[in-house]
Amino acid sequence: MLVQYIKRVQEVLWGLPMLLALFGTHLYFTIRLRFIQKKIPQGIYMSFSKKGQGEGNISPFSALATALAATIGTGNIIGISTAIAIGGPGAIFWCWITGVLGIATCYAECYLSVKFRKRNADGTYAGGPMYVMEHVLHQKSAAVIFSLAVVLVSFGMGSSVQSHSIAAAVTEHLEISHEIIGVCLAVVTGIVILGGAGKITKVCTCLVPFMSVFFLGGCLFLIWMNRDVFCETLFLIVKSAFSSESVVGGIAGTAVMTGMRIGISRGLFTSEAGLGSIPISAATARTESPDRQSIVSMTGVFWDTVVMCAVTGIAIVGCMIKHPEIYLKAAEDRLCFLAFSNLPFRGSEILSISLILFAFATIIGWSYYGECAVQYLGKGKGLQLYRSMYICCVFFGTVLPLEAVWGISDLFNSLMTLPNLFCIWMLRKYVCGKES
């Protein structure tokens, strides 16, 4: 009953108005910023360069790594699988478009958060949409709503969804109860997050490069194996975005609107462009200008959605075309596992390890976002309570039904997105006109 109610609310919040708001925002800033996406190569270079670093808490690369740790997660594996299963191959197209256009929105929200960040008494910096809403827009209520939404999203998308996926990956190969997995995962998570922001950043910086290369290697190998249907795969993805199309009867083949809704919501889930989370880490980076760090931070959307999600989707759809018989009765979250089973060397194990690493990195990254929101709400108080609740959510996520976990996550995403979009629209003159 509760799951059905959440699903109805989710469908309303992620209906046409939200899709238009997101696409409109992405398109507006893409045009006004004269296709800022063209600076992606420059952003990639600057993320590794030590030049241009000013005052801040962490290096630009560490800020980017923390953001990527939070964004590169189950959305790139389970999320893409469910998107194709529910919305058809065309969902990949809309997910990719959301990522490409979302780069501009990511730049805009990061620019505002870095420009109007706050210096604490101890010399450290704090920032994010909540500080912009309160100190620039003078909308304290919007700042509180956003911060509460950040906490809720961290409990849902940040911890519960990820721990559920880890449990599924482990039980794929080992006969261990979800409860035991939940306890072990909660303990490991506690060890990291109780070490503070420094330990969180260090773990994220180490995990992100390794896990990304590890997973992408498997996907690219699958694409190479199915290179004879590569063009057909791309054509089907684009064609299905504008018409009902099915690769396998009973799995993918839904209305265009459903494909758009699922694709865009999954695109936001993975890239977080417009969500308001990436600016929280960007605001703490050592940088000499808001423009510089914003260009670095927007590369996170490029790596996560434009590259990772697109490659994952192409790998899955290619395998569906090549081996349609194994997908006839496949579960929504199993498509990527079935694709990796075609690898000649322990494909299932490779994917499971990738998923565990992705999900754990996201758990750690989102705990940082949640702590920043709690610090804003409680003026430094309540961190220990939050950490305890977060660890509990890590455990409960392993035993909750998949549908409930995803439904709650999409619901919380919308509650976080609305005030953030309001903020960047109201202050767009600072981004587009670079006003002081």
N, C-alpha and C positions, 0 to 999 in steps of 0.2 A: 504493500500500500504506500509506504513512504517513498520507495523507489519510483513508483509511478507518479507520485505528486512532484518529486524533484524533477523528473523527466518533463512533465508538463510546464513547470516553471522555466526550466532550461530552454525549452523550445520557444517560449515567449521572449526570453531575454536574448536568445541567439537567433531571433527572427530577422526579418528584412530590415527593420530600423537599425539594429546593431551592425549588420553586414554593410549597410550603406554608410553608417557612421565611420566604421573602420576603413572601408575602401575609400571613402571620401577624404578622410584624414591622410591616408597614405598617398593618395593621388595628389591632393592639394600641396603637400610639402615636397613631393617629387617634382612638381611643376615650379613652385615658388623658389625652391632651392636649386633650380636648374639641373635637375637630375644629379643630385649629390652622390648617387650610387657610382658615378664615374670615378670617385675618389677612393674606391675600395682598395686598389693596389697601393695607393699612398698610405691608407690606414693600416694595411698589413705591414708595410715597411716600418711605420712609426711605432707599431706595437712592440717591435723588437729593438728599436733604437733607444739609446739613453739620452739623446738630444731632446731639448724642449721640456725636460722635467722640471717642475717648479715645486711649490709647496703641496703637501698632501700626506696621506698615511702610507700608501702602498704604490708600487710602480704601475705604470699604465698596463703592462702585460699582466701583472697580478690582478688588477681590476678586471681586465678582459677575461682572464682565466676563471676568476670567481663567477663572473656572469655566465661564461660558457658552461661551467660546471652545473649551474642551476638550470640552464636551458637545454643542454644536450643530455637528454634522459630518455625515459620510456616513450616520449612522444616520437622519437626517431625510430623506434622499433615497434612497440605495441600500438602506439598512436597511429602510425602509418598503416599498419595492418588493419586496424579497425576502420580507418578512414576508407580504405579500398573496399573492405567487406561491406560497409554500410553505404558509402557514397559512390562506389564504383571507381574505375580508373581515373575518371575526370577529377576526383577529389585531390589527386596528386597535383594536377595543373593548378587548381585554386589555392592549394597549400603553397606551391612554388611562387605563384603571383603575389600572394600575401607576403611572402618573404622578400621578394624583390622590391615591391613598393614599400614594405614596412621598414626597409633600411632608412628611408627618409624620415619616417616618424621616429625611429630610434634616435637618429641624430638630433631631432628637435627636442625630444624629452630629455636627452642627456645634456644638451647645451644649456637648457634652463636649470637643471639640477646642479651642474658644475658652476655656472655663473652665480647662482644665488645660494651656494652652500654656506654652511655656518662653521665658524672656527670656535672650537670649545676652549675652555679655560686652560686645559692641559696642552693646547697646541694642535690637537688632532682635529680632523674635519668630519662633519656629518652633513648629509644632504639627501635629496630625494624629492619626489613630487610633493610630499606632505609639508616640507619646509617651504617650498615655492608657494603652495596654496595658502599657507598661513602668513608668511612674511611679505609676499609680493601681491597676491590676490586679496589678501586679508579675508580669506574664507576659512576660518578655523574649523567650522563644521565639516567642510569638504575634506580638510586635512585629516580629521579624526576618522571620518568614514573610510577614507583611503587606507589609513594605517590599520584600522580594524580589519579591512579586507585583506591586507597583506598578511596579517596574522592568520586569518582563516584560510587563505590560499596556501600558506606554508604548512598548515595542518593537513590540507587536502592534497593539492598537486605536489607540494614540496616534500611531504613525508609519506602519507598513506598510499598514494598511487605508486610511488617508487618502491616502498617496502612490499606491496602486493606483487609487483612485477619481479622483485628479487625472490620472493617465496615461490612464485611460479617457475622461475628459472632453475632454482635449486631442486625442487621436487620433480623436475623433468628428468633428472639423472640420479637423484638419491631419494630413498624412502625415509624422509624426515617430516614430521608433522609441522604444520604452519606455525603452531604455537612455539615450538622449539626454535624455529628459524626466527620468529619474531623476537624472542628473548635475546638470542645471540646478536641479532642486528641492532636491537635497542642498546645493548651493552657497548658494542663497538661505536655506535653513533654518539653515545654519551661520553666516551673517552675522548673523542675528537672535539665535540662542541663545548665541552666543559673546559677545554684548553684555551678558549677565547678566539677572537678574530684572527690573531696571528697564526694559530695552528690550522684554522679553517682555510685560510688563504694558502698556506704552505701545502696542505693536502690537495687542494684544488689545482694548484699550479703543477704539481707532479702528475696528477691523474689525467688531466685533460688531453695533453699531447699524445700520451701513450694509448689511451682508450680510443681516441679518434682514429688514429692510424690503424690500430688493430681491427676495428670494425669496418672502416672504409676499405681495407684490403680485401676482406671477405666479399663485400658488395661488388667491388670492381672485378674481382675474379669471376663472380656469377655473371656479370654483364658480359665479360669476355667469353664465357662459356656459351652464352646465348646471343652472341654477336650476329648470328644469321637472322635473328628476329628483332634486332635493335631498332631499325627504322619502323617496323610494324608496331613495336612497343610504344615509341614516341607518338606515332600517328594515332594509335588507339587512345592514349592518355589525353591528347588534345581534342580528338573527336568526341570522346565521352564527356568532356567538360561542357559541351553544348548540346548534347543529345543523350538519351538513355541508351546505354551500351553495356553489354554483359560479356565478360571473358568466359566465365563459367556459370552455367545455369544455376540460379538460386543463391549466388553469392553477391556478385556485383551487377547492378542493373537497376538503378533507381532514378527518380525524377532529378532533373537538373538542379532544382532548388535544394534538394537534399544533399547532392554532391557539393554544391557551393557552400552550404551551411557547415557540413562536416569538414570540408577542405579548409575553409577559412578559420573555423574554430580550432582545428588541429594545427594550422599554421601559426595562430596566435599562441597556442599551447606550447609549441616548440620554440618559436622565435622570441616570444614575449614582447614583440614590438607593439607599442601602444598600451601595454599592460602597466608599465611604470616601475618594473622591478630593476631592469638594467641600470637606470639612472642612479639607483641607490649605491651601487658599487662604483659607478663612474665618478660620483661626487667625492669619493675619498682618494682618488688617484693623484699622484704627483704630476702636475701639469702646469705649463705656463699660460695656457689659455683654454677657455671652454670649447673653442672650435677644434683645437687639436685633439683633446680627449674624446670629443664627440665623434670625430672621424675614426678614432681607434675603436671606440665602443660599438659603433654601428657595424664593424666587421663581424661582430658576434652573430648578428642576424644572418649575414652572408654565409658564414661557416655552418651555422646550425640548420637553417632552412633551405637556402639556395643550393648548398652543396650536399649536406648530410641527408636531408629529407628527400631531395630529388634523386640522389643516387640510390637510396633505399627503395623508393617507389619504383624506379625503373628496374631494379633487380627483381623485385617481387612480381611486377606485371609481366616481365620477360619470362620468368619461370612459369607463370600461369598460362601464358600463351604456348610455351614449349611442352608443359606437362599438365594440361587441364584436368586430367582424371584424378589427380591427387588432391584437388581443391574442391571437389564436388560437395563434400559434407564437412568441410573444414570450419572450425570455430573461428569467430571474428579475430581473436588475438593470436591465431596460429599461422597466419599467412607467411610471416617472415621466417618462422621456424621451418616451415615446409620448404621455403626457398633455399635456406641454408643447408637443408638436408641433401641438396643436390651437389654440394661440394664434395670432392673426392677424399677430403681429409678432415674428419671429425667436425663437420659443419655445425651440427647441433651444439656441440660443446663450445665452439668458437662464439656462436651467437649468445649462448647462455652467459659466458664469461663477459662478453661485451655488455649485455644487458645489466648484469650485476654491477659492473664498474660504472656504467652510465647512471644507473639509479642511485647508487651510493653517493656519487659525486653530487647529484642533484639534491639529495637529502642534506648533505653538508652545506652546499651553496645556499639553499633556501632557508636553512637555519640562521644564516647570516642576515638575510633580508628580514626575517621575522624578528630577530633581535634588534635590528635598527628601528623597526616599527614600534616595538615595545619600549625602547629607549625614548622614542619621541613621545609616546603616550604617557609613559610613567616617569619621564624626566630622570631616567637612570634607574628607576625602581622596577621590580617585577621580573627581572631577568631570570632568576633562579626558578621561579614558578613557571615561566614560559618554557624554559629548557626542560623542565620535568614533564610538562604537558606535551611538548614536541616529541620527546622520547616515547611517551605513551602512545602517541599517534603512529609512530613508527611501528610499534608492536601491533596495534589494532588494524593497521593497514594490511597486515599479512593474513588476517582472518575475515576481512570484509568481502562481500561479493564484488566482482569486477564492475558490474553495471552501476552499483551504488557508488563506488569509488570514483569512476569517471564522471557520473552525473553530478556529484557534489563538487568535483573539481571545476567542471565547466560553469557551474552556478557561481562559485566563488570568483572565477576569472572575470565574469561580467560585472560583479560588484566592485572589483578593483579597477576595471577598465573605464567605466563611465566617468568617475570623478577625474581620472587622469586625462582622458580626452577633453573634458571640459577645461582643464587647466591649460593644456598646450594650445587649445583654440583661443582661449582668452588672452594668452600671452604670445601669440604667434608673431606679433610685431618685433619682439626681441630676437626671435630666431631668424625671420626672413629679412628684417631690416638691420639686424645686428645693433640694436639700440643699446646705449649704455645705461 
